[in-house]
């Protein structure tokens, strides 16, 4: 459905797809060279945290007075985006920076829920990295994205 939406957007801007696979190597090169108006190229989220909130990969927070309770994932965003981010985590765990953070959180949280919560933590980090990549137009740097709260784009 998302691929159809992208094809439709390209058609509405007068850019029919001349290649057979728009999401293959030649198709991505074509997309990079297209002149598409700024609102369609830029990210619509003001911060990386807003994107993470949109994906639903953040816990539900219930606050009342001095009490602050955190529950399960909010799951308010598109479920396929959440699914895709969790699938991306499986591949990101091959990088040493992500694998180390994952193992540390998994052991800290224990057997019962540690693995799943650690996966969601990595998915949040990937979301933040994606936001910075799109906003700053920088390539992906796994070591910086897996590290602390700040993102340092690749040089």
Secondary structure as UniProt FT lines:
FT   HELIX           2..12
FT   TURN            13..14
FT   TURN            22..23
FT   HELIX           25..33
FT   HELIX           38..41
FT   HELIX           48..55
FT   STRAND          59..64
FT   TURN            65..66
FT   STRAND          67..73
FT   HELIX           79..92
FT   TURN            93..94
FT   HELIX           96..109
FT   TURN            111..113
FT   HELIX           114..136
FT   HELIX           142..146
//
